[in-house]
Amino acid sequence: MKVELMASMMCADYGSLRDEVKNLEEGGVDSFHIDIMDGRYVPNFAMSLNDMAYIASVAKKPLDVHLMIEHPNNNIEIFLRWLRQGDTVYIHSEAEYHPSTTLQKIINAGMIPGIAVNPGTSIESVYEMLRIVKKVLVMSVNPGNAGQMYLPYVGEKITRLLQMKEEMDFKAYWDGACSADKIQKFAPMGMDGFVLGTTMLFGKGRPYGKVIEEIRSMK
């Protein structure tokens, strides 16, 4: 199955983070998904700027940085300086007064601009930004914690979003409660990639390469 697979690094073993990055790369993961949470936009604290910078320094493959923080425009340069050309940065439209301004800063820095869409956020509210961004991260759970249950009503929104891909020229990615049945259903519909966390990738007691190989062999 030809989809991009991103490792959700908030689920990684931080006691051996360098080895985690190496093993995931050797196992065939396509990029590293970095969840930055400030305890304000979402009710949790997760990965820090230092976590992101360290992974950027040891990883050969791209980073997908998901900023779940209030007013990212105020501090976006702090994050961008540690990233590489071609890394992706997602913001949430609700977190910013003028999200298009923040997206333009991401573009100007040579990064790939992305918008993250919460389960309760309508496609209509981000419609104009779909012409600016190159990636759309669809949240199938409410943001803030790993290991949550899939919200079924998101499926209809994803179907509508995928119908706009060609016209708007963006790629669509799934984030949250990513199980085998979701990949098998939505990948053929046009979903370009999936963020893998505890549901499918981490904490399985098996080599990452074996898990990723099985996912790619699904039909």
Order of alpha helices (4+ residues) and beta strands (2+ residues): beta-alpha-beta-alpha-beta-alpha-beta-alpha-beta-beta-alpha-alpha-beta-alpha-beta-alpha
